[in-house]
Amino acid sequence: MTPDDRCNFEANSLFAAITQIGINGTEPFLDGEFCGGQCHIFKVSFKNEPSVAIRVPLYMNAGSPDAKIEALRAELRNLETLKAKGFRWAPRCRGCNLTFDNPVKHPFVVLTWIEGWRLSWGKDFPPQPMRDKVLSQMASIQLSLLECTLESGICHA
C-alpha cells in the first residue's frame, strides 16, 4: 500500500459505502480481512442476509487512479462473461463504485461471499485422501472454466 492509499482509504466507512450502492443488510459487521496481491478484501456479514466481499484495489500498482478503475472494469466484464457462460464457481457482482468519490475514498467492488477456507498445502498436508479430493475439485473447476470460455475455432496464444 502506498502512503497515498493509506492516507486516503477510509475502512471505517465501508458500511456507508455499500449502503450508498444499495446493499442494505441488517446489522452489518466486519467479519474478516484478507490481503491479496492487488486488493484488500473485507468480509462483511449481516444478521439475516448473505455475507459479501468488498474488494478494494489498495495494492494494485496500476500507475494511475484511472488505471485502477479500468482494471476493476475489466474484472467486472470478466465476471459478467463467466456468469453469462454459466460458470458457477465465480462470485457475482452485487455492486460497485468505480470512483474515488465515495465514503472509503477508493474504488471498490462488492461480490457475493463464497464460503470456504484458505488452502494450505505442504509435504504432509492435506493428508490423503483429502489431497486427492482437493486436486480433483481444482481440476474439475479448471476444466469447467476452459469449457465455458473456449471460443470454437479461435486460438489465443
N, C-alpha and C positions, 0 to 999 in steps of 0.2 A: 504494500500500500504506500503510495507516495504521500509526502506531507500534505499536499493539497487535498487528497482524498480523505485523509484523517481529519483535516480541519473542516471539510465541507459535509462529510457524511453525518447524518443525524439518526442513529439507530433507535433512539428513544421515540422517534416519530413514525416508526413502522406502522403502528395501528392506524394512525391518522392517514397515512399514505394509502393503505389498502382500502380504507373506508371511502376515500375520495374516488377510487375507481370502481366502487360498487360492491366490495366484499364486506358484508356487514354481519359477521358471525357474532354469536352471543358470548360475552366474556372472553375475549381473546387473551392468550398468554404466550410468551416466548417459550418454546418447548425444546429448543436446541439451536446450536450454531455450528456451521461446518465451513472450513476454509478450503477452497479448491484452488486450482492453478490460476484461474482468472476471476472467479466470482466468490463472494461470501454468500452463503446460503443460510437463511433463517427459517426455522420451522415454527410456524405459528399455528397453535391449536385453539379450538373453541369448545365451549361447553357442549353444544349439541350438533355441531357441523363437522365435516371432514377437515383435517389439517391441510395447510397449504405450505408451499415452499416459496420463499421470496429470494430471488436471485439478483444480487447487486454486483455489477462488474467492477469491484473495487481494485482488483489486482491486474486487470486487463491492460496490457501495455499496447494500447491501440494507437498511440501517437497524438491523438487529439480527442476532445469530447465528442465531436461529430463521428469519429471513427468508432468510438464505443457504442454510440447509438446505432450506427449502421450494422455493427456486429450483432447487436441484440435483434435488430430487424431480420437479419439473415437467419438467426437461430429460430425466430418465430415462424419464418417462412418454412424452414425445415420441419418444425413441429407440425405445421398445418399440412404439409405434404405427407408426413408419416400418418397423421390422423386420417387424411383422405384415402390413403392406401390401406388402412386397416391395421397398422402396426400397433398392437395392443400394449406393448411394454413402454411406450413413450409417454411422458407426462402430458397433460393437456393444459393449455394456457387458460388461466382464469381471468387474466387482465394484465395490464402493464401501464407504465408511464415512461415514455421514452424521451423525457426531458430532464433537465436539472432543476426545473421549476416545480418542485413538489416538496412535501414535508421532510423527506430524507435527503434532499438536495443532491440526488443522484438518480439516473435512470434505473428502472427495475422491472422485473418480470415476475408475475405470480403464477405458479404452476400447481397442479394437483400434487399432493404429497404421496409418494409411493413408499409404503411401509417396508421395512427390512432392516438390515444391519450392514455395517461395513464388512467387506470381505477381508478376512485375514488369511494369509497363505504362507506357509513355511514348510520346512522339511517334513514335519510330522503333524501339521495341522492344515486343513481339517483332516481328521482320520478317515480311513476307508470304512465304510462305503460312501460316506458323505462326500469325499473328494470326487469320486466318480459322478455322483449325482450333480454336484455343482458344475463340473466340467460339461456334463451332458446338457444341463439347463443353459449354460452360456453358449454352447454350440447351437442349440435349438433357437435361441434368441438371435444369434448372428445369422443363421440360415434364413430365418423369417425376415430379418432386415434386408438381406440380399434379395430375397424373392420379391418383397413388396416394393423395392426401389429399383429393380432391374428394368431397364428400358430395352425391349426386344429390338435387336438389330443395331444397337448403338453400343460402341465400345468406348469406355472412358479410360484413358491411360493415366 
